[in-house]
Amino acid sequence: MVAIKGRKSSNKNPPILSHEFIIQNHADIVSCVAMVFVVGLMIQATSPWAYMFIALNHNVSSNHDPNVAWQPVQFSTGWKDGCAVFFYFLITIVIHAVIQEYILDKLSKKLHLSKIKLAKFNESSQLTIFYILSAIWGIDIIFTDNLIIDISSLWEGYPLLMSFSTKLFFIVQLAYWLHCYPELYFQRAKKDELRPKIVHTTIGLFFTLAGYLVNFQQITVILLVLHYIGEALQHSARLIHIIYRREQTSRTAFMVGNTAFIFARVATLALGALFYIYGLSKTDNQSLDYDMGSFNIPAMRFTAFGLVALFQAYLIYAFIKRQRQRAHDSGAVVTSKVKASKNQRPKKKDAKKIATSEDDDLPEVDQATKKNLRSRTATKAK
């Protein structure tokens, strides 16, 4: 009896420490590094060092006196925060990979999206999850710390200390923006996609870090919540357009997202002017003191507000440019449909172009199937 040889698998395991190996297993590698700190917390000799990475540092509260009523724990900024940011940077990479593999990849397989729409779906889904969770967390901080009802509390007593939730919020925000840089490598981002994504990540990291270091944390939380709500609704509208593919539903979603986006820009400028120009100028402490953490001088105030206003102008410019491009594309589609209806019999070259464009909108599996069917029909015709 002749033994039947099994078919050799084309999917060979990539060599260890190769680019493909790191990309495929980056979540497992990073989780192992994070586990080193967790295990170090269990060993007495290394627990102080591991604690520096896992727990929040620079606690300035003093609740040791039994005669004094308990006060919430408060924190300041310091160099040890970099250790916590690094640990949660690792955790963020793992969470990103888990969401992508166990949620988004399964949804995208059911939706049968094309390559272009799949990339947009993954990007908007990840950003929407981050924006929504961050906005909910920020709203909880705003109401817990009473930042909106008593608006003057934003600048009275500057520099202010941070609550536990506020401190952790900024640590996680910084960790998220930092993790976006290696994600470009893990996601095999193309060269034409690198620049806009790097700019987007750098801007988010810069404003979050600047507001944290100069002790403008409370107003930064409010401004981030406004920004995240507008961006979340924009990306949600994009997802609705990709998934449902209904013109009326997409139009309604984009109308809501665009309205929230414009409102967020106007509210950001109003709150920024109220805090940086009016509020901080009324405080007693108007000095530059690094040890105390005070940066309340006119140059710092106007620079901060100028950067916020400049960023809002950039967002509005990009928004208008995007809307004009969308209107131009929709007009071009209508014009092409009218021309196609007049010329019902397209030439051979035009027919090939139309077939190619139709294939680009199909999933990868359907593209391969359609090409095979065309080759078979061509062979039969010969």
C-alpha positions as CSV (number, residue, x, y, z in Angstrom):
1,M,0.0,0.0,0.0
2,V,1.4,3.4,-1.0
3,A,1.4,6.0,1.7
4,I,-0.2,9.2,0.7
5,K,1.9,12.2,1.6
6,G,0.2,15.0,3.3
7,R,0.1,18.5,1.8
8,K,2.8,20.7,3.1
9,S,1.6,23.7,4.9
10,S,2.4,27.0,3.2
11,N,2.0,29.0,6.5
12,K,5.4,28.3,8.1
13,N,6.2,29.6,11.5
14,P,8.4,32.8,11.1
15,P,11.9,32.7,12.6
16,I,12.2,33.8,16.2
17,L,13.0,37.5,16.6
18,S,12.1,38.2,13.0
19,H,9.9,41.1,12.1
20,E,7.0,38.8,11.3
21,F,7.4,36.8,14.5
22,I,7.4,40.0,16.6
23,I,4.3,41.4,14.8
24,Q,2.3,38.2,15.2
25,N,3.2,37.6,18.9
26,H,3.8,41.2,20.1
27,A,0.9,40.9,22.6
28,D,2.3,37.8,24.2
29,I,5.8,39.3,24.4
30,V,4.6,42.5,26.0
31,S,2.4,40.7,28.4
32,C,5.4,38.6,29.6
33,V,7.3,41.8,30.2
34,A,4.4,43.2,32.2
35,M,4.2,40.0,34.2
36,V,7.8,40.6,35.3
37,F,6.7,43.7,37.3
38,V,3.7,41.8,38.8
39,V,5.9,38.9,39.9
40,G,8.4,41.4,41.3
41,L,5.7,42.9,43.4
42,M,5.3,39.5,45.2
43,I,9.0,39.3,46.1
44,Q,10.1,41.3,49.1
45,A,13.5,42.3,47.7
46,T,12.1,43.7,44.5
47,S,8.6,44.9,45.6
48,P,9.7,48.5,46.2
49,W,10.9,48.7,42.6
50,A,7.9,47.0,41.2
51,Y,5.5,49.1,43.3
52,M,7.1,52.2,41.6
53,F,5.9,51.0,38.2
54,I,2.4,49.6,39.1
55,A,1.1,52.0,41.8
56,L,0.6,55.8,41.6
57,N,3.5,57.8,43.1
58,H,3.9,61.2,44.7
59,N,1.2,61.0,47.3
60,V,1.1,64.2,49.3
61,S,-1.8,63.4,51.6
62,S,-1.3,63.0,55.4
63,N,-4.0,61.0,57.1
64,H,-1.9,59.8,60.0
65,D,-3.5,61.9,62.7
66,P,-6.4,60.0,64.2
67,N,-8.1,63.2,65.5
68,V,-8.4,64.6,61.9
69,A,-11.2,63.5,59.7
70,W,-10.2,61.4,56.8
71,Q,-9.4,63.3,53.6
72,P,-9.3,61.9,50.0
73,V,-5.8,60.9,48.8
74,Q,-4.2,63.6,46.7
75,F,-1.2,63.5,44.3
76,S,1.2,65.8,42.7
77,T,3.5,65.3,39.6
78,G,7.0,63.9,39.7
79,W,9.6,61.8,37.9
80,K,8.3,58.5,39.2
81,D,5.2,59.0,37.0
82,G,7.3,57.9,34.1
83,C,7.6,54.4,35.6
84,A,3.8,54.1,35.9
85,V,3.4,55.4,32.4
86,F,5.7,52.7,31.1
87,F,3.9,49.9,32.9
88,Y,0.5,51.0,31.7
89,F,2.0,51.6,28.2
90,L,2.6,47.8,28.2
91,I,-0.9,47.1,29.4
92,T,-2.4,49.3,26.7
93,I,-0.6,47.4,24.0
94,V,-2.0,44.1,25.3
95,I,-5.6,45.5,25.6
96,H,-5.3,46.9,22.1
97,A,-4.4,43.5,20.7
98,V,-7.1,41.7,22.6
99,I,-9.8,44.1,21.4
100,Q,-8.5,43.8,17.8
101,E,-8.3,40.0,17.8
102,Y,-11.3,38.9,19.8
103,I,-13.8,41.7,18.9
104,L,-12.9,43.7,15.8
105,D,-11.5,40.9,13.7
106,K,-14.6,38.7,14.3
107,L,-16.9,41.6,13.4
108,S,-15.0,42.4,10.3
109,K,-15.2,38.8,9.0
110,K,-19.0,38.9,9.4
111,L,-19.2,42.3,7.6
112,H,-17.1,41.1,4.5
113,L,-15.4,44.5,4.1
114,S,-12.9,45.5,1.4
115,K,-9.3,46.2,2.2
116,I,-9.8,50.0,2.3
117,K,-13.0,49.8,4.3
118,L,-11.4,47.2,6.7
119,A,-8.5,49.6,7.5
120,K,-11.0,52.4,8.1
121,F,-13.2,50.2,10.2
122,N,-10.3,49.0,12.5
123,E,-9.0,52.6,12.9
124,S,-12.3,54.2,13.7
125,S,-13.3,51.3,16.0
126,Q,-10.2,51.5,18.1
127,L,-10.4,55.3,18.4
128,T,-14.2,55.2,19.2
129,I,-13.6,52.8,22.0
130,F,-10.8,55.0,23.4
131,Y,-12.7,58.2,23.1
132,I,-15.9,56.9,24.6
133,L,-14.2,55.3,27.6
134,S,-12.0,58.4,28.2
135,A,-15.0,60.7,27.9
136,I,-17.0,58.7,30.4
137,W,-14.1,58.6,32.8
138,G,-13.5,62.3,32.4
139,I,-17.2,63.1,33.0
140,D,-17.0,61.1,36.2
141,I,-14.0,63.1,37.3
142,I,-15.7,66.4,36.5
143,F,-18.8,65.6,38.7
144,T,-16.8,63.9,41.4
145,D,-14.4,66.8,41.8
146,N,-17.2,69.4,41.3
147,L,-15.4,71.1,38.5
148,I,-18.4,72.4,36.5
149,I,-20.9,73.4,39.2
150,D,-18.2,75.5,40.9
151,I,-16.3,76.7,37.9
152,S,-14.1,79.0,39.9
153,S,-12.6,76.0,41.6
154,L,-10.6,75.4,38.4
155,W,-8.3,78.4,39.2
156,E,-8.8,79.2,42.9
157,G,-5.9,77.8,44.9
158,Y,-3.7,77.2,41.9
159,P,-1.6,75.0,41.7
160,L,-4.2,72.3,42.6
161,L,-3.5,68.7,43.7
162,M,-5.0,65.7,41.9
163,S,-7.4,63.1,43.1
164,F,-6.6,59.4,42.6
165,S,-8.9,59.2,39.6
166,T,-7.5,62.3,38.0
167,K,-3.9,61.1,38.4
168,L,-4.7,57.6,37.0
169,F,-6.6,59.3,34.1
170,F,-3.5,61.2,33.0
171,I,-1.2,58.2,33.4
172,V,-3.5,56.1,31.2
173,Q,-3.9,58.9,28.6
174,L,-0.1,59.3,28.3
175,A,0.3,55.5,28.1
176,Y,-2.3,55.3,25.3
177,W,-0.7,58.0,23.1
178,L,2.7,56.5,23.6
179,H,1.5,53.1,22.6
180,C,0.2,54.5,19.2
181,Y,3.8,54.7,18.0
182,P,4.8,51.0,18.1
183,E,1.2,50.2,16.9
184,L,2.2,51.7,13.6
185,Y,4.8,48.9,13.3
186,F,2.6,46.2,14.6
187,Q,-0.2,47.1,12.2
188,R,2.2,47.3,9.2
189,A,1.2,50.9,8.4
190,K,2.0,52.0,4.9
191,K,4.3,54.9,4.3
192,D,1.6,57.2,3.1
193,E,-0.4,56.5,6.3
194,L,2.5,57.2,8.7
195,R,2.6,61.0,8.6
196,P,-1.0,61.7,9.4
197,K,-1.1,59.1,12.2
198,I,2.2,60.3,13.7
199,V,1.0,63.9,13.7
200,H,-2.3,62.9,15.3
201,T,-0.6,60.9,18.0
202,T,2.0,63.6,18.7
203,I,-0.6,66.3,19.1
204,G,-2.6,64.2,21.5
205,L,0.5,63.3,23.5
206,F,1.8,66.9,23.5
207,F,-1.4,68.5,24.8
208,T,-2.0,65.8,27.5
209,L,1.6,66.0,28.7
210,A,1.7,69.8,28.7
211,G,-1.5,70.1,30.7
212,Y,-0.2,67.5,33.2
213,L,3.3,69.0,33.7
214,V,2.2,72.6,34.2
215,N,-0.5,71.7,36.7
216,F,-3.4,72.5,34.4
217,Q,-4.9,69.1,35.0
218,Q,-8.5,70.0,35.9
219,I,-9.1,72.3,32.8
220,T,-7.3,69.7,30.6
221,V,-9.7,67.0,31.7
222,I,-12.7,69.2,30.7
223,L,-11.1,70.1,27.3
224,L,-10.2,66.5,26.6
225,V,-13.8,65.4,27.3
226,L,-15.2,68.0,24.9
227,H,-12.6,66.9,22.3
228,Y,-13.2,63.2,22.8
229,I,-17.0,63.5,22.5
230,G,-16.8,65.3,19.2
231,E,-14.2,62.9,17.8
232,A,-16.2,59.8,19.1
233,L,-19.4,60.9,17.3
234,Q,-17.4,61.6,14.1
235,H,-15.8,58.2,14.1
236,S,-19.2,56.6,15.1
237,A,-20.7,58.2,12.0
238,R,-17.9,56.8,9.9
239,L,-18.6,53.3,11.3
240,I,-22.3,53.6,10.6
241,H,-21.5,54.6,7.0
242,I,-19.2,51.6,6.6
243,I,-21.4,49.0,8.3
244,Y,-25.0,50.0,7.3
245,R,-24.3,51.5,3.8
246,R,-27.6,53.4,3.9
247,E,-27.5,57.0,2.6
248,Q,-30.2,58.4,5.0
249,T,-28.7,56.7,8.1
250,S,-25.2,57.9,7.2
251,R,-26.4,61.4,6.5
252,T,-28.1,61.6,9.9
253,A,-25.1,60.2,11.7
254,F,-22.7,62.6,10.1
255,M,-25.1,65.5,10.8
256,V,-25.0,64.7,14.5
257,G,-21.3,64.1,14.5
258,N,-20.6,67.3,12.6
259,T,-22.8,69.3,15.0
260,A,-21.1,67.9,18.1
261,F,-17.7,68.5,16.5
262,I,-18.4,72.2,15.9
263,F,-19.9,72.6,19.4
264,A,-16.8,71.0,20.9
265,R,-14.6,73.6,19.1
266,V,-16.6,76.6,20.2
267,A,-16.9,75.3,23.8
268,T,-13.2,74.6,24.0
269,L,-12.3,78.2,22.9
270,A,-14.8,79.6,25.4
271,L,-13.6,77.6,28.4
272,G,-10.0,78.1,27.4
273,A,-10.4,81.9,27.4
274,L,-12.3,81.8,30.7
275,F,-9.6,79.8,32.4
276,Y,-6.3,81.0,30.9
277,I,-7.1,84.7,30.3
278,Y,-9.7,85.5,33.0
279,G,-9.5,82.9,35.8
280,L,-5.8,82.6,36.3
281,S,-5.3,86.4,36.2
282,K,-7.6,86.7,39.3
283,T,-5.6,84.4,41.5
284,D,-3.2,85.6,44.2
285,N,-0.4,83.3,43.2
286,Q,1.0,84.7,39.9
287,S,4.6,83.6,39.9
288,L,6.9,81.0,38.3
289,D,8.0,78.5,41.0
290,Y,9.2,75.1,39.8
291,D,9.4,73.7,43.4
292,M,5.8,74.7,44.1
293,G,4.6,73.7,40.7
294,S,3.3,77.2,39.8
295,F,3.4,78.4,36.2
296,N,0.9,81.2,36.5
297,I,2.6,84.0,34.6
298,P,1.2,86.0,31.6
299,A,3.6,84.4,29.1
300,M,2.5,80.9,30.1
301,R,-1.2,81.7,30.2
302,F,-1.3,83.4,26.7
303,T,1.0,80.7,25.2
304,A,-1.3,77.9,26.5
305,F,-4.4,79.6,25.2
306,G,-2.7,80.4,21.9
307,L,-1.8,76.8,21.4
308,V,-5.4,75.7,22.2
309,A,-6.8,78.3,19.8
310,L,-4.4,77.3,17.1
311,F,-5.2,73.6,17.5
312,Q,-9.0,74.4,17.2
313,A,-8.3,76.4,14.1
314,Y,-6.4,73.5,12.6
315,L,-9.2,71.1,13.4
316,I,-11.8,73.4,11.8
317,Y,-9.7,73.8,8.7
318,A,-9.2,70.1,8.4
319,F,-13.0,69.6,9.0
320,I,-13.9,72.1,6.2
321,K,-11.4,70.5,3.8
322,R,-12.8,67.1,4.5
323,Q,-16.4,68.2,3.9
324,R,-15.4,69.9,0.6
325,Q,-13.6,66.7,-0.5
326,R,-16.6,64.6,0.4
327,A,-18.9,66.9,-1.5
328,H,-16.6,66.8,-4.5
329,D,-16.4,63.0,-4.4
330,S,-20.2,62.7,-4.2
331,G,-20.6,65.1,-7.1
332,A,-18.1,63.1,-9.2
333,V,-20.0,59.9,-8.5
334,V,-23.3,61.4,-9.7
335,T,-21.6,62.7,-12.8
336,S,-20.0,59.4,-13.6
337,K,-23.4,57.6,-13.2
338,V,-25.1,60.0,-15.6
339,K,-22.3,59.5,-18.2
340,A,-22.5,55.7,-17.7
341,S,-26.2,55.7,-18.4
342,K,-25.7,57.6,-21.7
343,N,-23.0,55.3,-22.8
344,Q,-24.5,51.9,-22.1
345,R,-21.9,50.1,-24.1
346,P,-18.5,51.0,-22.6
347,K,-15.3,50.3,-24.5
348,K,-13.2,47.3,-23.6
349,K,-10.6,49.4,-21.7
350,D,-13.4,51.1,-19.7
351,A,-15.0,47.8,-19.0
352,K,-11.8,46.5,-17.5
353,K,-11.4,49.6,-15.4
354,I,-14.9,49.3,-14.1
355,A,-14.4,45.6,-13.3
356,T,-11.1,46.4,-11.4
357,S,-12.8,49.1,-9.3
358,E,-15.6,46.7,-8.5
359,D,-13.1,44.2,-7.3
360,D,-11.5,46.7,-5.0
361,D,-14.7,47.2,-3.2
362,L,-15.0,43.4,-2.6
363,P,-13.5,41.4,0.3
364,E,-10.2,39.6,-0.5
365,V,-11.9,36.2,-0.8
366,D,-14.5,37.5,-3.2
367,Q,-11.9,39.2,-5.2
368,A,-10.0,35.9,-5.7
369,T,-13.2,34.0,-6.5
370,K,-14.2,36.6,-9.1
371,K,-10.8,36.5,-10.8
372,N,-10.9,32.7,-11.0
373,L,-14.4,32.8,-12.6
374,R,-13.2,35.3,-15.2
375,S,-10.2,33.2,-16.1
376,R,-12.4,30.1,-16.5
377,T,-14.9,31.9,-18.8
378,A,-12.0,33.2,-20.9
379,T,-10.5,29.7,-21.3
380,K,-13.9,28.3,-22.4
381,A,-14.3,31.1,-24.9
382,K,-11.0,30.2,-26.5
